[in-house]
Amino acid sequence: MALTAKFVKTQELLFELRVADVMRRDVITVRPDQTMTELRRILRDHRISGTPVAAGDELVGMITIADLIAFLNSDEEEALIGDKMTANPDSLFSDQLLVHAIQQFDATRFGRFPVLDPRSRKLVGILTKGLIIEGMLRAMEQAFQEEEIRQYRASHIFEDMVAEYKEIYLTYELVGRDFDRAGKASTQMKRNLKRLGIRPDIIHRLAVASYEAEMNTVLYAESGVMEFRIAPEEIVMRLRDRGPGIADVEKAKQPGYSGAPEWVREMGFGAGMGIPNIIKCADRIDLQSTVGVGTTLSVRIFTGAGANRAGDEGGGT
């Protein structure tokens, strides 16, 4: 597979995989009532540089080799892990998209994150940068094998059809604040396009645009409908939502402009790059919005022989 295709596939997997897909489930933990001497032995025996501190299945802190070194350099003869740990540490949820976990690693510079079940809030795993790389390599190998098997399937579906007009329609319903299903419509759409033999670079551009649009609907609107019209020369995505609408469409197109509330920013969204990212991926875009009613977004990507492969000329209206 060409280097460009591999790079595109890597980007796709970041929006497809979730933390649970790559995290380590057999977590080595310590208790807050254990001693720092015991911690030293545990870190040495398991060759790790940090571990969650748990009381049963409940996460209560994180302790690292840096904490151990600070203790060893002190005048204390002994201490409890609970007195030296970082209490209420930052964590990830097992259902979070991997791309969001990577953003959190970049933002904090931490080497590891404990992973919690989103419902019970119990400790279910741990994620490190190394585990992300290992998980990505496994997923890429599996994806490439599936791609080879799929090569002969459906790649000439439009050529085999006999009709005046040849088009395929896919429709997905979206529900506001339904974070359990957020991103699933875009993922299902990508799989369908792969089965149709659409070029990987086209799929990637449409996947990014549809994911950004889908997340905007889930975050801000009450509900929405995302439709895809697939034809031999183009793919058109149309999303209509019912929600607050956009007060200033032109401002919303500018990178960095955001009217997101604080709770959206706390979830890692609302940076003002959603619509600009959609514009970069599109060959044609139309954005209409009425305050208090909702928003309609149309994105067109050309797929014919003269289609823009890199998306550098996207964003036309």
Secondary structure by P-SEA (a helix, b strand, c coil): ccaaaaaaaaaaaaaccccccccccccccccccccaaaaaaaaaaaccccccccccccccccccaaaaaaaaaccccccccccccccccbbbbccccaaaaaaaaaaccccbbbbbccccccccccccaaaaaaaaaaaaaaaaaaaaaaccccccccccccccbbbbbbbbbbbcccccccaaaaaaaaaaaaaacccaaaaaaaaaaaaaaaaaaacccccbbbbbbbcccbbbbbbbbbcccccccccccccccccccaaaaaaccccccaaaaaaaaccbbbbbbbcccbbbbbbbbbccccccccccccccc
